[in-house]
């Protein structure tokens, strides 16, 4: 019995000596020991950061002024005969490329390697385009020649875009690939105008059925700082650098619908700090 007790005491002394030779050094979150060299990173908590982006915007001007023309020519004979409001006076898509900058903030919750969170991303830049067109048609009905000439112009310019996004990621060591989707809010300046000249001329040989006329209809709509609502989705990845700093890369798609449908595609890079 005495030998067993002595052996247990000797083992305890040896274990204590080994612990003294190799003390446990705690890895504190935010220390220089974290980052690309760490084996495991925590992604939970609040974060903020700044970002820069470059991308393109596609603007669809098909039918951009149809509603204005319909309001101008409501209950008129030229609209009934020639249906001017349905003309594709402005057609096609216009693309534009530009840079932007902004910031982001959010919160993550982590369960093992699964990371879920909410994120707010803001970009300030200039994504816009303009287009114009002209069409003319005429038709003779019951000895009356009806003609119309339509000129339309439209432009749109987004200066600020804010996206509210939910995101889901899977942590792989110090990297966090993720996907996101949500609501987009944009501030845009838009201008639309329509000028329509309508004429009616009697071309028969009998008693005129109408009095010849020449009328010009003009209407413009200018909106500054208009709030547009759309949706967004995309993918991204983050990487721990050192301390609580991390790098972010993203691709984001934003769509706004309206008289001038707009799609904005951007790639961006950012640097953030996690609290």
Protein Blocks (a to p, Z undefined) as FASTA:
>chain_A
ZZmmmmmmmmmmmmmmmmmmmccddddehiakgcjkbmbdcfedcddddddddddddddf
ehklmmmmmmmmgoiaklmmnommlpcfbgcjdddddddddddddddddehjbccddddd
dddddddddddddddddddeehiacddddddddddddfbdcdddddddddehjaccdddd
dddddddddddddddddddddfbfbdcfbdcdddddddddddehiacddddddddddddf
bhjbccdddddddddddjbdcddddddddddddZZ
